[in-house]
Amino acid sequence: MCGDDAISGHNMWCVRELLILFGIGFKFVYHACVGLL
């Protein structure tokens, strides 16, 4: 459903969710690496 441009509202929500999940994953990996150092 993320690739459906016909539903712009849902598409934007999907992009936002992906960015949030990516940000959380990046923070988790960053803190894990810092913890190891």
N, CA, C and O of each residue as an XYZ file, in Angstrom:
148
protein
N       0.828     -1.204      0.000
C       0.000      0.000      0.000
C       0.867      1.260      0.000
O       0.396      2.338     -0.365
N       2.118      1.130      0.403
C       2.990      2.302      0.503
C       3.261      2.908     -0.869
O       3.450      4.119     -0.984
N       3.282      2.083     -1.903
C       3.617      2.578     -3.238
C       2.432      3.173     -3.971
O       2.584      3.659     -5.092
N       1.237      3.146     -3.354
C       0.043      3.666     -4.019
C       0.000      5.186     -3.908
O      -0.299      5.729     -2.844
N       0.301      5.876     -5.021
C       0.307      7.338     -5.016
C      -1.101      7.918     -5.110
O      -1.291      9.113     -4.882
N      -2.093      7.089     -5.444
C      -3.472      7.571     -5.576
C      -3.981      8.059     -4.221
O      -4.754      9.014     -4.150
N      -3.547      7.404     -3.156
C      -3.966      7.813     -1.814
C      -2.807      8.585     -1.178
O      -1.997      8.023     -0.440
N      -2.748      9.878     -1.482
C      -1.625     10.701     -1.022
C      -1.541     10.745      0.504
O      -0.449     10.692      1.070
N      -2.697     10.841      1.169
C      -2.703     10.909      2.629
C      -2.086      9.666      3.250
O      -1.242      9.763      4.141
N      -2.510      8.489      2.776
C      -1.982      7.235      3.316
C      -0.510      7.097      2.961
O       0.282      6.584      3.752
N      -0.144      7.559      1.757
C       1.238      7.455      1.317
C       2.142      8.296      2.219
O       3.210      7.838      2.625
N       1.721      9.522      2.534
C       2.512     10.395      3.408
C       2.627      9.776      4.794
O       3.692      9.823      5.410
N       1.526      9.190      5.292
C       1.552      8.559      6.609
C       2.551      7.411      6.603
O       3.283      7.211      7.572
N       2.580      6.651      5.495
C       3.481      5.507      5.398
C       4.931      5.985      5.402
O       5.782      5.386      6.059
N       5.210      7.053      4.675
C       6.575      7.599      4.632
C       6.985      8.069      6.018
O       8.116      7.849      6.450
N       6.051      8.721      6.716
C       6.354      9.217      8.066
C       6.666      8.057      8.997
O       7.611      8.116      9.783
N       5.862      6.999      8.902
C       6.088      5.817      9.740
C       7.451      5.198      9.452
O       8.160      4.795     10.375
N       7.820      5.123      8.172
C       9.111      4.546      7.797
C      10.249      5.390      8.356
O      11.245      4.854      8.842
N      10.099      6.719      8.285
C      11.142      7.610      8.804
C      11.276      7.448     10.311
O      12.385      7.429     10.844
N      10.138      7.330     10.998
C      10.165      7.158     12.457
C      10.835      5.832     12.823
O      11.672      5.782     13.724
N      10.463      4.757     12.119
C      11.062      3.445     12.399
C      12.554      3.472     12.107
O      13.345      2.893     12.851
N      12.946      4.146     11.018
C      14.360      4.243     10.658
C      15.118      5.023     11.728
O      16.232      4.657     12.102
N      14.505      6.103     12.217
C      15.140      6.922     13.253
C      15.343      6.124     14.535
O      16.401      6.202     15.160
N      14.322      5.352     14.927
C      14.423      4.538     16.142
C      15.519      3.484     15.973
O      16.315      3.256     16.884
N      15.555      2.847     14.804
C      16.573      1.828     14.550
C      17.967      2.435     14.567
O      18.903      1.840     15.101
N      18.106      3.638     13.975
C      19.410      4.309     13.937
C      19.868      4.651     15.349
O      21.034      4.447     15.689
N      18.951      5.174     16.183
C      19.292      5.516     17.565
C      19.712      4.269     18.328
O      20.679      4.294     19.090
N      18.971      3.165     18.119
C      19.271      1.919     18.826
C      20.670      1.429     18.471
O      21.450      1.073     19.354
N      20.990      1.411     17.165
C      22.307      0.952     16.717
C      23.395      1.900     17.211
O      24.464      1.458     17.632
N      23.120      3.214     17.161
C      24.104      4.213     17.598
C      24.435      4.030     19.080
O      25.605      3.989     19.463
N      23.392      3.920     19.910
C      23.618      3.754     21.345
C      24.301      2.423     21.639
O      25.113      2.330     22.559
N      23.974      1.389     20.857
C      24.601      0.084     21.061
C      26.090      0.173     20.748
O      26.916     -0.369     21.483
N      26.432      0.857     19.660
C      27.842      0.997     19.268
C      28.600      1.827     20.296
O      29.730      1.495     20.653
N      27.982      2.907     20.774
C      28.628      3.758     21.776
C      28.832      2.971     23.069
O      29.848      3.122     23.747
N      27.849      2.127     23.400
C      27.950      1.319     24.614
C      29.109      0.335     24.519
O      29.794      0.072     25.508
N      29.327     -0.211     23.310
C      30.419     -1.163     23.119
C      31.767     -0.457     23.217
O      32.748     -1.035     23.686
N      31.806      0.813     22.765
C      33.062      1.558     22.825
C      33.344      1.955     24.269
O      34.359      2.593     24.547
